[in-house]
Amino acid sequence: MAATKKASTKAASRKVKDRWKAKEWYKIYAPRMFNQAQLGETPSADATNLIGRTTEATVHDINGDFSKMHVKLKFKVQDVNGFDAHTVFIGQDLTSDYIRRLTRRKRTKTDHVIDVRTKDGYLIRVKPMSITEKRIQSSQETALRTMMDAEMAKMGEEKTISEIIKAIIDGEMAHRLGSVCKVIVPIKRVEIRKTEVLEMGAGPQDQPVFAPEAPAEPEAVVEAPVEEAAPEAPAEAEQ
């Protein structure tokens, strides 16, 4: 009985090893609007199994900006070419500890949910979060949501999906929403808490969000000046 159990255990472990040997490693790349930065690697026995897999990375992981470590970007594998898996952008959100640091006592945090159709046909769900200096009434919260809805609709008509994501990351969207809401109530801060792509548009995600890194210029080689040989002294005549 013990021998049979031991043999079955060995056979199971052998199957696991064989299953891992059959897998290949694939590199996962961000879309062109994130300069096709490498997001990581993943194993798979079949390239078709990668289609639909999701992964995430912070803005810091992609462009090295430490001030954006709290901004997470989500991607989904769309196609595989050889051992390279290419993704599309599907969403963004903030880390939970960053959100906790923003909310304090005697302030009102208002969550908003706004569906926006971009200039290039993407339908995205944007979830801004506004924080006021003091507690506000429900009627003021309703007015804030109405103002944000109108401003987001305007931004959707003006911008493509790449431009929208750029506005989220660099703070332009939060600044515009905060500016239009200040006429109702003093706003301490506006953050884009989460974004989801509900429908893909007609345009590709190829407009850069970050400026591509300029190639390093080769260092100029400074050659040391060649010292001229001193002229030989004329030989003295023998007397």
Stockholm file with secondary structure:
# STOCKHOLM 1.0

chainA/1-239         MAATKKASTKAASRKVKDRWKAKEWYKIYAPRMFNQAQLGETPSADATNLIGRTTEATVHDINGDFSKMHVKLKFKVQDVNGFDAHTVFIGQDLTSDYIRRLTRRKRTKTDHVIDVRTKDGYLIRVKPMSITEKRIQSSQETALRTMMDAEMAKMGEEKTISEIIKAIIDGEMAHRLGSVCKVIVPIKRVEIRKTEVLEMGAGPQDQPVFAPEAPAEPEAVVEAPVEEAAPEAPAEAEQ
#=GR chainA/1-239 SS CHHHHHHHHHHHHHHHHHHHHTCEEEEEECCGGGTTCEEEEEEESSGGGGTTCEEEEEHHHHHCCGGGTTEEEEEEEEEEETTEEEEEEEEEEECHHHHHHHCCTTCEEEECCEEEECTTSCEEEEEEEEEESSCCCHHHHHHHHHHHHHHHHHHHHHCCHHHHHHHHHHSHHHHHHHHHHTTTSCEEEEEEEEEEEEECCSSCSCSCSSCCCCCCCCCCCCCCCCCCCCCCCCCCCCC
#=GC SS_cons         CHHHHHHHHHHHHHHHHHHHHTCEEEEEECCGGGTTCEEEEEEESSGGGGTTCEEEEEHHHHHCCGGGTTEEEEEEEEEEETTEEEEEEEEEEECHHHHHHHCCTTCEEEECCEEEECTTSCEEEEEEEEEESSCCCHHHHHHHHHHHHHHHHHHHHHCCHHHHHHHHHHSHHHHHHHHHHTTTSCEEEEEEEEEEEEECCSSCSCSCSSCCCCCCCCCCCCCCCCCCCCCCCCCCCCC
//
